[in-house]
Amino acid sequence: MFRVVAHCVSPELQMVLAQMRDGDEIVFADAHFAGRAVYARVLRADELVITTLLDGILPLFELDANTDALVMMAALPGEQSDPQTAACYLEVIHRHVPRASAPVRVDQFEFYERVRKAFAVVLTGETAAYGSLILRKGVVALMPSSASSPVSFKSQFSSNNTSETD
């Protein structure tokens, strides 16, 4: 078990996050969302709400800084979404990414098209109507050149290995 990975981030979710490239999207779907009807790669987190998952993954996940990294579906005509839902998400997100923008709302067709193209869908126990959230992965910042690089690690390993056998 890793020390820094929250317990709410399952091994399957860790694997998905590790496999994602910059520009890939992951969907945290609310309990009303028919994930398998729209997308085949589905993970289940039925007992968790989206804010818990956000708190768990954001230390591991870089949001895209160049586009709308957070997307939610707009309410259908005649219905309403609760603005508190996005506000709650943003409160958690700002703990990890202070400069993150508020989620952008898109119409149903654009939302489902993005879900179809998403890297994965995580079905959650979130009960807020129109509470599904798409996150777009950004480029992970590399460590400064003074930190261990593959070349310096290799040379350190080689010199340590040589001195042990001398």
N, C-alpha and C positions, 0 to 999 in steps of 0.2 A: 504494500500500500504506500502511496506517496504521502508525504507530510503536507504539502501545500495544495493538494487537490481536495476540494470540498466533497463531503460524502454524497451530496446530491448529484454529483457528476459521475454517472455510471461508467464502468469500463467501456461499454459500447459507445457512449457519448464521447469519452476521451479519445477513442479510436477515430470517430468521425471528425472531431475537431482537429486531430493531428493530420488527417488525410486531406483536409480542405486546403485549397490554394487561395491566394489573394483574389478577390472578386467573386468567390463562391458565396452562396447564401444558404443559411440554415433557417428553418421556420420553427418557431415555438408556437404550436397551435393550441388554441383554447379547447375546452371540452366539447364544444359544439361543432368542431371542425371534423369533416369526414375525410381524414387523411389518406386512407387507403384508396378511396374513390378518385383521388387526384394524383397521388404519388405512391410509388412502390417502396421506396427506401424509408421505412418508418421505424422510429424508436418510440418506446413507451415510457412515459414518466407520469402516469395517471395520478400518483399521489402527491405530485409537486405542482406548485403554482409557478407562473413565469418569473415573478420577482425572485424567488428562491434560486431558480436556474440561472438567472442573470447574475446574481451574486456569486454563484459557483463558477460560472464559465468566464466571466469577464477578466479575472486575473490571468487567464490562459489565452484569451482571444483578443486580437487587435481589430477594432472596428475600422472600416474603410473611412479615411479622412477626406477623400476626394469626391465622393458621391453621397447620396442619401443612404446612410448606413442602416437606418431604422425605418421600417415601413409597416404600416397597419392598413387594414381594409376600412374604407369609409362605410358608414351605415347606408343601407339600402333606402330608397325613397320611402317615406312614411315611418321609418324607424330611427332610433337614436343610439349613438354610442356614448358611453360615459366618459367624459373628458378626464375624470380622475384616474382611469385605467392607464392612459398614456403618461399622466403626471407621476403615478406610482412607479412605472417602469423607468421613467427618466430620473427620478430620485435615486434609484438603485444604480442606474448606469452612471450618473454623475459621481458617485463614490469612486468609481474605477476609471472613468473617462470624463473628466470635468468639462471638457470642451465639446462634448457630443451634442448634436442638434436634436431637437424634439422629433419624434417619429412623424414621417410624412404619411398622409392618408391618400390611398389610391382607390379607384373604383374596383368593384368586384372582379371584372374581367381581367384587369391588369394584375390584380392580386393573385388570382388563380393561375395566370400565366407564369408569374414569377415562382409560385409554388411548384408548378410542373418542372421548372428549370432548376429548382433548388437542389443543393447537394444532399440534403436530408430534411425530414420533417420529424419533429419531436412532439408527440401527442401528450399534452399535460392535463392536469386537473383544474386548470384555470377556468373559472365559471363566468368571468366577465364577458358580456356579449361584445362581439367585435374585438376580442382581446388577443387575437393571434398577432404575432410579431415576427417580422423577417429581419434578420441581421446579416449584413454584408461584411465579409472578412476583408481586412486591409493587409497591408504589407507589415510584417513584423520587423521592428527595428533591430538591426544587428548590434552586437556588443561592440564597444569601442575597440580599435585596433590594438590597444595596449592589453586587452584581455586575452585569454587563451584562444588562439586561433588554431585551426587544424595543423598548420605548419609548426607553430611553436609547441603545441602539444606533442606532435610527432617527435620533434627534436628532444623535448624533455623526456619523453618516454624512452627514446633510443638511448640517451645518455644515462638515464637511470637503469635501464636494462643492461647496458654495457658495464657500468660500475658494479652491478650486482654479480656479474659473472666473472669479474677480474679477480 
